[in-house]
């Protein structure tokens, strides 16, 4: 249903797209609502946040754009996210803005619909399970309980100089990765006793969920720690917490392909990891592009992931950054520039791309160049078009799969009880990311050929 936008960027009303602001839930992919699943299948483009599970995104064929934000590490600033939503909607697309938890519980969904109203773009809100509900259910800590807690309040741990302490039996604080001590200080200053029970739930509802419990006093005396992402629960109801709750008793199985039907969901949590670098045909293109880098005058990196994966192939070929000395090197974002700097490359920042791929208006324009652009397998067509309009010839080069690998989430094998490999290629790809596997982890394979490859790669 995607349509071509008119030249002035303002389509007729009948061509305007439609936007869904969707809550993905707190982490377990199965907590997505039926309505959210339907509209994600119908969408042309999905703009998703950092905490959206990779295995959830795998189900949908839409173009996927990572807009993740964490403290001090923003891939997109909120204003740029707003502009990106509007840009795709004005091209007549159905846009899914997929956010962790619920869009209207510390999710900034209100800000995004304000922008949509200003542009006359139609939208719907699809609620999601907020982190407090998920953490409560998956830890067996009831938020309300007869005779213990008849009221609950949701708060945020920021800013630290304005922490609110409502008059409620149970307090739940979001976004407390680095502010647990400051929140507890504020709670004590409002009269809560130091023997009040506290729980910090890290990675709620996910395979690597971890719960830290104690009293306010005990937490205040501990060294400051960072729990990310984390939720803080305060109240006498935490005495109901069961150390071996229903979720923690399940074994965690890492699947590198199929095989989910082999595991009873009442006994196992299955974690999917896509072991997919670019395909063999694309690898050959990457190899040829690196060997023929002298034929390009400009090397353009639109994002930090294009930097990471291109340099991984460059170094894997036995070369280093000196091989790129004949090119002017541009970064399309500050994050890409910083990633290049970490590898010893000082790139020129191409101005005007931080706000959603618009044409550069500053001094750092590129004209008349032969541009090699490492990117995902769904490169930004509008960026290519804007550079081409300036008289450049642009060669997009897929160096990573968009969506899942952009999050670059490494599996914490310390939480895994079993790994199942579905093919020899999955063994090889997994081995490039995880060179060793603990003897405490059970390994199973789909066939003897896969088992032989496992022995070869891991020396087992």
TAHUTA-V693586 format. One record per run of one state. SS is the DSSP state (a for helix, b for strand, c for the rest). FROM is the first residue (numbers start at 1). TO is the last residue. If there is no record, write none. Layout:
ss=SS from=FROM to=TO
ss=SS from=FROM to=TO
//
This chain:
ss=c from=1 to=12
ss=a from=13 to=15
ss=c from=16 to=17
ss=b from=18 to=23
ss=c from=24 to=24
ss=b from=25 to=25
ss=c from=26 to=28
ss=a from=29 to=31
ss=c from=32 to=33
ss=a from=34 to=42
ss=c from=43 to=44
ss=b from=45 to=48
ss=c from=49 to=53
ss=a from=54 to=57
ss=c from=58 to=62
ss=b from=63 to=66
ss=c from=67 to=68
ss=b from=69 to=70
ss=c from=71 to=72
ss=b from=73 to=74
ss=c from=75 to=77
ss=a from=78 to=89
ss=c from=90 to=93
ss=b from=94 to=99
ss=c from=100 to=100
ss=b from=101 to=101
ss=c from=102 to=108
ss=a from=109 to=118
ss=c from=119 to=121
ss=b from=122 to=126
ss=c from=127 to=130
ss=a from=131 to=139
ss=c from=140 to=144
ss=b from=145 to=145
ss=c from=146 to=148
ss=b from=149 to=149
ss=c from=150 to=151
ss=b from=152 to=156
ss=c from=157 to=159
ss=a from=160 to=162
ss=c from=163 to=169
ss=b from=170 to=174
ss=c from=175 to=179
ss=a from=180 to=189
ss=c from=190 to=196
ss=b from=197 to=202
ss=c from=203 to=209
ss=b from=210 to=215
ss=a from=216 to=221
ss=c from=222 to=229
ss=b from=230 to=234
ss=c from=235 to=235
ss=a from=236 to=240
ss=c from=241 to=250
ss=b from=251 to=255
ss=c from=256 to=259
ss=a from=260 to=262
ss=c from=263 to=267
ss=b from=268 to=272
ss=c from=273 to=279
ss=a from=280 to=291
ss=c from=292 to=292
ss=a from=293 to=295
ss=c from=296 to=297
ss=b from=298 to=301
ss=c from=302 to=303
ss=a from=304 to=316
ss=c from=317 to=320
ss=a from=321 to=324
ss=c from=325 to=327
ss=b from=328 to=331
ss=c from=332 to=333
ss=a from=334 to=342
ss=c from=343 to=347
ss=b from=348 to=349
ss=c from=350 to=369
ss=b from=370 to=376
ss=c from=377 to=380
ss=a from=381 to=388
ss=c from=389 to=392
ss=b from=393 to=400
ss=c from=401 to=404
ss=a from=405 to=407
ss=c from=408 to=412
ss=a from=413 to=415
ss=c from=416 to=417
ss=b from=418 to=421
ss=c from=422 to=423
ss=a from=424 to=433
ss=c from=434 to=441
ss=b from=442 to=445
ss=c from=446 to=447
ss=a from=448 to=458
ss=c from=459 to=460
//
